[in-house]
Amino acid sequence: MRHAEMLRCPLVTLIDTPGACPGLHAEEENQSGAIAHTLALLSRLRTAVVAIVVGEGGSGGALALGRRRSAAHAREHDLLGHQP
């Protein structure tokens, strides 16, 4: 992400994430911290960000990758803030 900004290139994210695992191991690996870090970084990015939902878009991981200024998705795909 920072490289795209440094090179003044647009950042394209392809989203196909079924949802975050809500288990103890995920929290031990700081899954929520990684999502928060990604959201913060994308909100400060000074380059174009395009998010394309190509599959599932469930949970915080999809929201983190989906922070964008424009988006495209196929009719049969959804971007959800919760795990389906």
Backbone as a printed PyTorch tensor [residue, N CA C, xyz], in Angstrom:
tensor([[[  0.8150,  -1.1750,   0.0000],
         [  0.0000,   0.0000,   0.0000],
         [  0.8670,   1.2500,   0.0000]],

        [[  1.8620,   1.2310,   0.8330],
         [  2.7490,   2.3970,   0.8750],
         [  3.5450,   2.5330,  -0.4090]],

        [[  3.8850,   1.4030,  -1.0420],
         [  4.6110,   1.4510,  -2.3040],
         [  3.7450,   2.0870,  -3.3920]],

        [[  2.4710,   1.7550,  -3.4290],
         [  1.5660,   2.3570,  -4.4080],
         [  1.5240,   3.8650,  -4.2180]],

        [[  1.4650,   4.3040,  -2.9860],
         [  1.4450,   5.7380,  -2.7090],
         [  2.7730,   6.3780,  -3.1220]],

        [[  3.8720,   5.7460,  -2.7710],
         [  5.1870,   6.2780,  -3.0900],
         [  5.3930,   6.3870,  -4.6060]],

        [[  4.9140,   5.3920,  -5.3480],
         [  5.0580,   5.3750,  -6.7990],
         [  3.9370,   6.1260,  -7.5100]],

        [[  2.9860,   6.6520,  -6.7370],
         [  1.8200,   7.3810,  -7.2730],
         [  1.0160,   6.5170,  -8.2340]],

        [[  0.8580,   5.2630,  -7.8610],
         [  0.0710,   4.2990,  -8.6320],
         [ -1.2280,   4.0190,  -7.8860]],

        [[ -2.2990,   3.7370,  -8.6000],
         [ -3.5310,   3.3540,  -7.9040],
         [ -3.3690,   1.9930,  -7.2320]],

        [[ -4.0740,   1.8070,  -6.1540],
         [ -4.0790,   0.5260,  -5.4460],
         [ -5.3910,  -0.1740,  -5.7560]],

        [[ -5.3000,  -1.3950,  -6.2570],
         [ -6.4870,  -2.1880,  -6.5710],
         [ -6.5170,  -3.3690,  -5.6230]],

        [[ -7.6220,  -3.5420,  -4.8930],
         [ -7.7750,  -4.6960,  -4.0150],
         [ -8.8550,  -5.6060,  -4.5850]],

        [[ -8.5580,  -6.8910,  -4.6410],
         [ -9.5150,  -7.9020,  -5.0780],
         [ -9.9830,  -8.6360,  -3.8340]],

        [[-11.2580,  -8.5490,  -3.5390],
         [-11.7980,  -9.0830,  -2.2860],
         [-12.4870, -10.4140,  -2.5300]],

        [[-11.9990, -11.4310,  -1.8460],
         [-12.6270, -12.7510,  -1.8300],
         [-12.2860, -13.3710,  -0.4850]],

        [[-12.9370, -12.9050,   0.5510],
         [-12.6600, -13.3660,   1.9010],
         [-13.9530, -13.8310,   2.5560]],

        [[-14.0170, -15.0930,   2.9630],
         [-15.2430, -15.6470,   3.5180],
         [-15.5940, -15.1160,   4.9090]],

        [[-14.6850, -14.4850,   5.5700],
         [-14.9650, -13.9790,   6.9090],
         [-13.8890, -14.3780,   7.8880]],

        [[-13.7500, -13.5690,   8.8880],
         [-12.7340, -13.8030,   9.9050],
         [-13.1330, -14.9720,  10.7930]],

        [[-12.1550, -15.7230,  11.2190],
         [-12.3820, -16.8140,  12.1620],
         [-12.5060, -16.2060,  13.5520]],

        [[-13.6050, -16.4030,  14.2360],
         [-13.7960, -15.7640,  15.5400],
         [-13.1670, -16.5150,  16.7110]],

        [[-12.2590, -17.4160,  16.4430],
         [-11.6940, -18.2410,  17.5040],
         [-10.5700, -17.5880,  18.2910]],

        [[-10.1630, -18.2570,  19.3460],
         [ -9.1030, -17.7830,  20.2250],
         [ -7.7780, -17.6600,  19.4800]],

        [[ -7.4810, -18.6200,  18.6120],
         [ -6.2220, -18.5880,  17.8710],
         [ -6.1220, -17.3230,  17.0130]],

        [[ -7.2280, -16.9110,  16.4180],
         [ -7.2280, -15.7000,  15.5910],
         [ -6.8520, -14.4760,  16.4140]],

        [[ -7.3700, -14.3950,  17.6230],
         [ -7.0380, -13.2590,  18.4760],
         [ -5.6100, -13.3390,  18.9950]],

        [[ -5.1300, -14.5370,  19.2300],
         [ -3.7230, -14.6890,  19.6250],
         [ -2.7930, -14.2280,  18.5160]],

        [[ -3.2130, -14.3880,  17.2700],
         [ -2.4220, -13.9560,  16.1180],
         [ -2.6990, -12.4900,  15.7600]],

        [[ -3.5040, -11.8020,  16.5660],
         [ -3.8150, -10.3760,  16.4030],
         [ -4.5570, -10.0680,  15.1080]],

        [[ -5.5130, -10.9030,  14.7740],
         [ -6.3120, -10.6960,  13.5740],
         [ -7.0220,  -9.3490,  13.6040]],

        [[ -7.6250,  -8.9980,  14.7110],
         [ -8.3400,  -7.7220,  14.8010],
         [ -7.3820,  -6.5410,  14.6930]],

        [[ -6.1750,  -6.6890,  15.2190],
         [ -5.1710,  -5.6350,  15.1080],
         [ -4.7320,  -5.4260,  13.6660]],

        [[ -4.6050,  -6.5150,  12.9130],
         [ -4.2290,  -6.4190,  11.5040],
         [ -5.3160,  -5.7210,  10.6990]],

        [[ -6.5690,  -6.0230,  10.9990],
         [ -7.6860,  -5.3700,  10.3190],
         [ -7.6860,  -3.8770,  10.6440]],

        [[ -7.5170,  -3.5400,  11.9130],
         [ -7.4930,  -2.1320,  12.3290],
         [ -6.3350,  -1.3830,  11.6810]],

        [[ -5.1630,  -2.0130,  11.6340],
         [ -3.9870,  -1.3920,  11.0110],
         [ -4.2420,  -1.1150,   9.5320]],

        [[ -4.8390,  -2.0760,   8.8350],
         [ -5.1350,  -1.9150,   7.4120],
         [ -6.1450,  -0.7940,   7.1880]],

        [[ -7.1900,  -0.7420,   8.0170],
         [ -8.1740,   0.3360,   7.9010],
         [ -7.5260,   1.7040,   8.1000]],

        [[ -6.6710,   1.8230,   9.1000],
         [ -6.0060,   3.0910,   9.3830],
         [ -5.0830,   3.4900,   8.2350]],

        [[ -4.3240,   2.5280,   7.7300],
         [ -3.4030,   2.8250,   6.6350],
         [ -4.1540,   3.2640,   5.3800]],

        [[ -5.2050,   2.5620,   5.0300],
         [ -5.9680,   2.9190,   3.8390],
         [ -6.6650,   4.2700,   3.9840]],

        [[ -7.0560,   4.6380,   5.1840],
         [ -7.7330,   5.9190,   5.3660],
         [ -6.7720,   7.0910,   5.2020]],

        [[ -5.4720,   6.8530,   5.3790],
         [ -4.4790,   7.9200,   5.2290],
         [ -3.8020,   7.9160,   3.8580]],

        [[ -4.0500,   6.9040,   3.0620],
         [ -3.3810,   6.7480,   1.7770],
         [ -3.7450,   7.8980,   0.8400]],

        [[ -2.7470,   8.4270,   0.1470],
         [ -2.9790,   9.5550,  -0.7580],
         [ -2.8830,   9.1200,  -2.2200]],

        [[ -3.4380,   7.9840,  -2.5040],
         [ -3.4940,   7.4880,  -3.8770],
         [ -4.8790,   6.8900,  -4.1030]],

        [[ -5.2400,   6.7210,  -5.3470],
         [ -6.5440,   6.1390,  -5.6590],
         [ -6.5940,   4.6930,  -5.1900]],

        [[ -7.7220,   4.3120,  -4.6000],
         [ -7.9280,   2.9410,  -4.1420],
         [ -9.2270,   2.4370,  -4.7650]],

        [[ -9.1410,   1.3160,  -5.4630],
         [-10.3040,   0.6920,  -6.0800],
         [-10.4470,  -0.6990,  -5.4900]],

        [[-11.6270,  -1.0170,  -4.9860],
         [-11.8830,  -2.3390,  -4.4110],
         [-12.8610,  -3.0820,  -5.3120]],

        [[-12.5130,  -4.3120,  -5.6530],
         [-13.3710,  -5.1270,  -6.5020],
         [-13.6990,  -6.4160,  -5.7460]],

        [[-14.9800,  -6.6480,  -5.5230],
         [-15.4300,  -7.8730,  -4.8580],
         [-15.5530,  -8.9450,  -5.9410]],

        [[-14.6940,  -9.9640,  -5.8650],
         [-14.6930, -11.0220,  -6.8750],
         [-15.2740, -12.3270,  -6.3390]],

        [[-15.5420, -12.3890,  -5.0680],
         [-16.0860, -13.5880,  -4.4340],
         [-16.8640, -13.1790,  -3.2050]],

        [[-16.5700, -13.8120,  -2.0970],
         [-17.2150, -13.4520,  -0.8400],
         [-16.5750, -12.1860,  -0.2750]],

        [[-17.3550, -11.4160,   0.4290],
         [-16.8380, -10.2050,   1.0700],
         [-17.3850, -10.1100,   2.4710]],

        [[-17.0490, -11.0590,   3.3110],
         [-17.6080, -11.1020,   4.6490],
         [-16.6130, -10.7000,   5.7180]],

        [[-17.0840, -10.0400,   6.7400],
         [-16.3340,  -9.7560,   7.9510],
         [-15.3860,  -8.5690,   7.8290]],

        [[-14.6210,  -8.3580,   8.8950],
         [-13.7280,  -7.2120,   8.9970],
         [-12.6130,  -7.1970,   7.9830]],

        [[-12.1210,  -8.3580,   7.6000],
         [-11.0680,  -8.4140,   6.5940],
         [-11.5190,  -7.8130,   5.2760]],

        [[-12.7440,  -8.1180,   4.8780],
         [-13.2900,  -7.5540,   3.6440],
         [-13.5000,  -6.0520,   3.7910]],

        [[-13.9570,  -5.6220,   4.9540],
         [-14.1250,  -4.1840,   5.1700],
         [-12.7910,  -3.4650,   5.1150]],

        [[-11.7650,  -4.0780,   5.6880],
         [-10.4370,  -3.4590,   5.6750],
         [ -9.9250,  -3.3160,   4.2460]],

        [[-10.0520,  -4.3660,   3.4430],
         [ -9.5970,  -4.3040,   2.0610],
         [-10.5250,  -3.4750,   1.1900]],

        [[-11.7690,  -3.3250,   1.6440],
         [-12.7680,  -2.6090,   0.8640],
         [-12.8330,  -1.1270,   1.1300]],

        [[-11.9790,  -0.6190,   1.9800],
         [-11.9520,   0.8310,   2.2230],
         [-11.4340,   1.4870,   0.9560]],

        [[-12.2940,   2.1840,   0.2640],
         [-11.9370,   2.6800,  -1.0560],
         [-12.7060,   3.9430,  -1.3840]],

        [[-12.3420,   4.5150,  -2.5040],
         [-13.0590,   5.6730,  -3.0170],
         [-14.0360,   5.2690,  -4.1180]],

        [[-13.8450,   4.0890,  -4.6890],
         [-14.7860,   3.5520,  -5.6700],
         [-14.7860,   2.0400,  -5.5570]],

        [[-15.8520,   1.4050,  -5.9870],
         [-15.9570,  -0.0500,  -5.8590],
         [-16.7580,  -0.6190,  -7.0250]],

        [[-16.4870,  -1.8800,  -7.3200],
         [-17.2440,  -2.6050,  -8.3330],
         [-17.4580,  -4.0130,  -7.8200]],

        [[-18.6140,  -4.5650,  -8.0920],
         [-18.8450,  -5.9630,  -7.7360],
         [-19.9020,  -6.5540,  -8.6440]],

        [[-19.8090,  -7.8460,  -8.8250],
         [-20.7920,  -8.5470,  -9.6320],
         [-22.0890,  -8.6650,  -8.8420]],

        [[-23.1760,  -8.8470,  -9.5230],
         [-24.4880,  -8.9090,  -8.8850],
         [-24.5980,  -9.9660,  -7.8000]],

        [[-23.9510, -11.0930,  -8.0040],
         [-24.0820, -12.2000,  -7.0490],
         [-23.1200, -12.0920,  -5.8670]],

        [[-22.3580, -11.0170,  -5.7580],
         [-21.3880, -10.8630,  -4.6700],
         [-21.8160,  -9.7290,  -3.7430]],

        [[-21.5390,  -9.8980,  -2.4630],
         [-21.8990,  -8.9020,  -1.4610],
         [-20.7050,  -8.5700,  -0.5950]],

        [[-20.6720,  -7.3500,  -0.0900],
         [-19.6680,  -6.9230,   0.8690],
         [-20.3990,  -6.7260,   2.1980]],

        [[-20.0870,  -7.5700,   3.1810],
         [-20.8060,  -7.5610,   4.4650],
         [-19.8650,  -7.1860,   5.5940]],

        [[-20.3960,  -6.5270,   6.5910],
         [-19.6060,  -6.1790,   7.7650],
         [-19.6000,  -7.2660,   8.8210]],

        [[-20.2530,  -8.3580,   8.5620],
         [-20.3050,  -9.4740,   9.5090],
         [-20.0760, -10.7650,   8.7650]],

        [[-19.7650, -11.7870,   9.4810],
         [-19.5580, -13.0830,   8.8490],
         [-20.9140, -13.6780,   8.4840]],

        [[-21.0880, -14.0720,   7.2020],
         [-22.3930, -14.6130,   6.7740],
         [-22.7140, -15.9510,   7.4120]]])
